[in-house]
């Protein structure tokens, strides 16, 4: 009887510890993966975009974002790009830009 009680009490202590430790381990792994992904997705550097001021470009913000065709890069400040398409001006956050392609002016 005492052995059964001892086994039950050990199981009641060990199982919650294993569950908590396993959950902690998953959280640490998930945090590391997220942190690694954030480090790799820094966005475009302002120095590169600054060299495109005054040029016509096609700007893409990824497959689910917006694409800007034949826009003129007017100014770059912090992580924002001011672009003009005809009379309309827009601000684009450079953190979300995936590609920029220069277009020949006609």
C-alpha positions in Angstrom: 0.0 0.0 0.0 2.8 2.4 0.9 4.6 1.6 -2.4 1.5 2.4 -4.4 1.1 5.7 -2.5 4.8 6.5 -3.1 4.5 5.7 -6.9 1.4 7.8 -7.2 3.0 10.8 -5.4 6.1 10.6 -7.6 4.1 10.4 -10.7 2.0 13.4 -9.6 5.2 15.4 -9.1 7.1 14.2 -12.1 4.4 14.6 -14.8 3.7 18.3 -14.1 7.4 19.1 -14.1 7.9 17.3 -17.4 4.9 19.2 -18.9 6.2 22.5 -17.7 9.7 21.8 -18.9 8.5 20.7 -22.3 6.3 23.8 -22.7 9.3 26.0 -21.7 11.5 24.3 -24.2 8.9 24.9 -27.0 8.6 28.5 -26.1 12.4 29.0 -26.2 12.6 27.3 -29.6 9.7 29.4 -30.9 11.3 32.6 -29.6 14.6 31.8 -31.2 13.0 31.1 -34.5 11.0 34.3 -34.4 14.0 36.3 -33.4 16.1 34.8 -36.2 13.3 35.7 -38.7 13.2 39.3 -37.5 16.9 39.7 -37.8 16.9 38.5 -41.4 14.0 40.7 -42.4 15.5 44.1 -41.8 14.2 45.8 -44.9 16.1 47.8 -47.5 18.8 50.2 -46.5 18.2 53.9 -46.9 21.5 54.4 -48.6 20.5 52.1 -51.5 17.1 53.7 -51.8 18.6 57.2 -51.6 20.6 56.4 -54.8 17.2 56.0 -56.6 15.9 59.5 -55.9 14.7 61.1 -59.1 14.5 57.8 -61.0 11.4 55.9 -62.1 11.0 52.5 -60.4 8.7 49.6 -59.9 8.4 48.9 -56.2 7.0 45.6 -54.8 6.0 44.9 -51.2 5.6 41.2 -51.7 2.9 38.8 -53.0 0.2 40.0 -50.6 1.2 43.7 -50.5 0.8 46.5 -53.0 2.9 47.0 -56.1 3.8 50.5 -57.3 4.4 50.7 -61.1 6.4 53.5 -62.8 6.7 55.7 -59.7 9.3 58.4 -59.2 11.2 58.3 -55.9 11.0 61.8 -54.5 12.6 61.6 -51.1 13.8 59.1 -48.5 13.6 59.8 -44.8 14.2 57.3 -41.9 12.4 54.2 -43.2 9.9 56.0 -45.4 10.0 56.6 -49.1 8.0 59.3 -50.8 7.0 58.4 -54.3 5.0 60.2 -57.0 2.9 58.7 -59.8 1.6 61.6 -61.9 -0.1 64.0 -59.5 -0.5 61.5 -56.7 2.1 61.1 -53.9 2.4 58.1 -51.6 4.5 57.1 -48.6 5.9 53.6 -48.5 7.5 52.0 -45.4 10.8 50.5 -46.6 10.7 47.7 -44.0 8.0 46.0 -46.2 9.7 46.4 -49.6 10.8 43.2 -51.2 12.2 44.5 -54.5 12.8 47.7 -56.4 13.5 47.7 -60.2 14.4 50.8 -62.1 12.4 51.5 -65.3 13.6 53.4 -68.3 12.1 56.8 -68.6 10.4 57.7 -71.9 
